């Protein structure tokens, strides 16, 4: 009986993991949690009561379970930061460190407000990047799908007329016929090959070496590189400001930002910078060693902040600046990409039309 109960519980956990708790907790859901918690703490709610109240409003099953476990820990006397630290997939190290600093200083409501602002800014930044890339992605996918359908279903009917005519065909037409014959004959093998390449590439990019090479490549691509740098600099300065305002030491701040960084190149350099800061080197001196990642503008502003003792506020100003830069870049991106896509579509359509029309003139000339 006990064995059957264990098996039933195991199957239930698997089912819940697939349908519920393992579903990703979004940034918007975490933002809602922090905003509600900040309001309740500021208005005098106890942490346990605040967590219980928020839990009633959360729809995500996995998040509800996390908040419930945090409430139980808080009721037992566990600090909120340690209760949140037990759920690293939901709450980042930056989040937990700021909570810990807020508890130590007695300013938890203020720290929660800063976390709310940081999460809101991150959400706005991601939304702008996502919205700007959605249109080009849809057009590209549609263009590829229509092109494949034309090659497989439409063009063979046209090119077969020229093949039956036994005429000397121009090079563009011969290339088009060869392409349609190849796709008609080996389509399944092409699909398998492409799927295999994508699978192997995805596996390789999950390795440390593959991820590092991929991120380094992104930082060298002309149009992509400036966007990635601005996003990383916006995240760096926003996190730097938030952590410093909660009185976390500069070395620990750099280590936390390094571990939270999504780009491996920035992650490694910030970790290296933290080691140099331990030796007494200033933030400006360590960052200006790599102007490709940290341009002179940011190092000079940071230098002013260090010398005046206002690094937290100057970092916030830089965060606002780079977030605005990303916003402007994303708004202009569609205007840059759209003509390029139209040019590619025009060239492709023109090439097909040329390959189809040229034999007609050749056949007319032979009559």
Long-range contacts (C-beta under 8 A, 24 or more apart in sequence): 16-61, 20-61, 20-62, 21-61, 21-62, 21-65, 22-62, 23-60, 23-61, 23-62, 25-60, 25-62, 25-63, 25-66, 25-89, 25-90, 27-119, 27-122, 27-123, 27-126, 28-123, 29-58, 29-60, 29-63, 30-90, 30-91, 30-119, 31-116, 31-119, 31-120, 31-123, 32-57, 32-58, 33-58, 33-63, 33-67, 34-112, 34-115, 34-116, 34-119, 35-116, 37-112, 38-109, 38-112, 38-113, 38-115, 38-116, 41-108, 41-109, 41-112, 42-109, 42-112, 42-113, 47-74, 47-80, 48-74, 48-75, 63-90, 66-90, 79-103, 80-108, 92-260, 93-256, 93-259, 93-260, 94-239, 94-242, 94-243, 94-256, 94-257, 94-260, 97-243, 97-246, 97-248, 97-252, 97-256, 98-242, 98-243, 98-246, 98-248, 101-243, 101-246, 101-247, 101-248, 102-246, 105-246, 105-247, 111-246, 114-242, 114-245, 114-246, 115-242, 117-242, 118-238, 118-239, 118-242, 121-234, 121-238, 121-319, 121-323, 122-235, 122-238, 124-323, 125-231, 125-234, 125-235, 125-323, 125-326, 128-326, 128-327, 128-330, 128-331, 129-227, 129-231, 129-326, 129-330, 131-330, 132-330, 132-331, 132-333, 132-334, 133-333, 135-334, 135-337, 135-338, 136-333, 136-334, 136-337, 136-338, 136-341, 139-341, 140-341, 143-341, 143-344, 143-345, 143-348, 147-348, 148-183, 150-352, 151-179, 151-180, 151-183, 152-180, 152-183, 152-184, 152-187, 155-180, 155-352, 156-180, 156-181, 156-184, 158-356, 162-359, 165-359, 165-363, 167-359, 167-362, 167-363, 167-366, 168-362, 169-359, 169-362, 170-355, 170-358, 170-359, 170-362, 172-351, 172-354, 172-355, 172-358, 173-355, 173-356, 173-358, 173-359, 175-355, 176-352, 176-355, 176-356, 208-264, 211-264, 212-264, 212-265, 212-268, 215-263, 215-264, 215-265, 216-264, 216-265, 218-263, 219-263, 219-265, 219-292, 219-293, 223-336, 226-329, 227-326, 227-329, 227-330, 227-333, 228-263, 229-293, 229-295, 230-322, 230-325, 230-326, 230-329, 231-322, 231-326, 232-261, 232-262, 232-263, 232-266, 232-293, 233-294, 233-298, 233-318, 233-322, 234-319, 234-322, 234-323, 234-325, 234-326, 235-261, 235-262, 236-261, 236-266, 236-270, 237-298, 237-315, 237-316, 237-318, 237-319, 237-322, 238-315, 238-316, 238-319, 238-323, 240-311, 240-312, 240-315, 240-319, 241-312, 241-313, 241-315, 241-316, 241-319, 244-311, 244-312, 244-315, 245-312, 250-277, 250-283, 251-277, 251-278, 265-293, 266-293, 269-293, 282-306, 283-311
